[in-house]
């Protein structure tokens, strides 16, 4: 959509430029190229908005993953009953890594 917008924008600019040159020489011209400029600008704008929306959607998924990690850490605290485990470095570790550390601790005993 962005490429089509750029093409229409360039064609509109060239058409409008030709109409201005023709009008300055006394010919009867049409300024229909302005419609192509507007349409091209709209398509470029829409493509950029879609890209931003997609980036926000991906960022939102990261937020969900972060919240799940915090919930896993809180579950671990509730299960063990100690508050000393609530630290920022514990809250952002993947659950697999936390369980691996626990299994290593139990195997050492």
N, C-alpha and C positions, 0 to 999 in steps of 0.2 A: 504494500500500500504506500510505503514511503517512496519507493522508486517511481511509482506512477505519479505521485504528487510532485516529485521533482521534475519529471518529464513535462507534466502539464504546466507547472510553474514556468519552466524555461520557454515552452511554446507560447504561453500567454505573454511573457515579457517580450519575446521577439515579435509577436503579432501586434502588441500595443506599440512597440517601438516603430514598427513599419507603418502603423496607422498614423502615428504622430508625424513621421517623415512625410507620408503622403498628404496629410492635411496641411503641412507647412508649404507644400508645393502647389496647393490649390486643388488637389483631387478630392473627390467625395469618398470618404473612408468610413469604416465601421470600427468601433472600439469594442468588439466582441471578445478580444483577447483578455480583457479585464475579468471576464467570467472564468477563463482558464486560470488566471492568476489566483482568484478567490478559491476555486475548486482545488487547485494544487496546494495552496496554503492550508486549506482545511484537511486534506488527506495527510499532509506532513504532520500537522498538529494532532490529528487522531492517532497516527502511528506512534507518536511520542507519548501520548497519554496511555495507550495500550501497553507500551513498554514499562511505564511507571507503575501501572496497575499490576502487571506481572511481577515486578520487583517487590511491590508491597505484599503480594500474595506469598512469594517465596520467603520474605522476611517474617511474615506471620507464622509460617510453618516452623521457623527457627524458634519463635517464641513458644510455641506449643512444646517443642522438644525440650527447651530449657525448663518449662514448668513441670514436665514429666520428670526431669532429673531432680528437681527440687522436691517433688512429691516422693520419689524413691528415697531420697536422703531423709526426709521426714519420717517415712515409714520405718527406716532403719533405726532412727532415734527412738521411735515409739516401741519398736520391738525389743531393743536393748535396754531402754530405760535410762540412757545417759544423755545429758544435754551437752556434754563436751564435744560431741561429734558435729554440732551445728557450727560449721565454719564455712566461709566462702570456698575454700579449696575442696571441701567435701561435697558441697552442693552442686558442683558442676562436673563431677566425675561421672562417667557412664556407669550404669548399674552393673554391667559385666565386670568392670574393673573393681568395683567395690566388693562384689561377691568373690572374685578371685583372691583379693586381699584377705577376706574373711576365711576362705578355705585354707589359705596358707597359714593363718594364725592357728586354726584348729589342728592342722597337721603337725605343727611344731610342738603342741602340748602333749 
